[in-house]
């Protein structure tokens, strides 16, 4: 409580938090603004049932998809474009060289990422509009006004949805630069949290769900939250020793330090990347609806990417693909942002070394071995947490209930890891701001203490 009061008293920190909250409120308000030509009343009375693929997309858009909002795609096209650019940076030497050119290279890559975002938005928004034209409300009212020419509706709709995603991208960048936390992650976090109370209330009010099942689910989700925190906080410490150095006129023995590698160095990014790759084809084919039913590829896609298929063997491909993607992106993301060669060179440059390991190439090889040993169990643990809620609901035989499925998608492993990871990361940044100003942080032990002047 004292830390919260301190936050409100620090003018700069208070402004950053209010700025972040203000943009998130604008995002939530924009989720209720429908595409031009769409009847808001008909949209409010229409919700697809039994389309679990679209339910997943709707969660990551903060419920904006089924509202046919200007934010229907959320921030996911930007995430998908970032994934593509990260892969191309590794594959194409020119992009890899551009990445090393400092601020100029970063700006150029960001420019290419934004261009890719526009292209992905245009493609995905077209499929959303094709799907919306064929939809009706429960009263039989079309969602799209029949008096509007279809060509004009498609053009205006693509522009509106694409612009909405670009606005969210800009808001995310502004939060990162001028607010608190990672802007893109916070936008996804806000969208998931907004759906959580509604799904919990629906589950509790559903007469077909027993109280014992609700109690077991809540208990298991609490355990998953605890495991998620353990995964996020786990680190592997490598002891470091620095040789003697001159400070002023004295020879000083530098104190021992440690190099820390997190068990989950990539945080929630492998989950977001894997979900984006799985959602992209599902979004396109899901929007096609009946037009895709005749294509055999769509039937295979539905079977392979359905965690609530009738039998475990039909669910197994989804679990395998999802797990492999999470492990791959854990290695990929860590390899991009943690460079053992660079770490070894910096240690040697500043006179540091790992006890028992020679500086230079042996240090690099040792760091690579340590990273490989902790990334694999960390990524497997991450994948296990991501698919655990689906396995739990399947084992409890609750997969036929739509409200349970909605809760699983909203409070499932993917969403849970994003919520916990983003919340912890934001709290750490707030605490770093407090400690930087010599105030006591959220954790009393080992933190600096001060008084407000």
Secondary structure, 3 states (H helix, E strand, C coil): CHHHHHHHHCHHHHHHHHHHHHHHHHHHHHCCCECCCECHHHHHCCCCCCCHHHHHHHHHCCCCCCCCECCCCCCHHHHHHHHHHHHHHHHCHHHHHHHCCHHHHHHHHHHHHHHHHHHHHHHHHHHHHHHHHCCECCCCCECECCCCCHHHHHHHHHHHHHHHHHHHHHHHHHHHHHCCCCHHHHHHHHHHHHHHHHHHHHHHHCCCCCHHHHHHHHHHHHHHHHHHHHHHHCEEEEEEEECEEEECCEEEECCCEEEEEECCCCCCHHHHHHHHHHHHHHHHHHHHCHHHHCCHHHHHHHHHCCCCCCCHHHHHHHHHHHHHHHHHHHHHHHHHHCCHHHHHHHHHHCCEECCCCCCCHHHHHHHHHHHHHHHHHHHHHHHHHHHHHHHHHHHCCCCCCHHHHHHHHHCCHHHHHHHHHHHHHHHHHHHHHHHHCCCCCCCCCCCCCCCCC
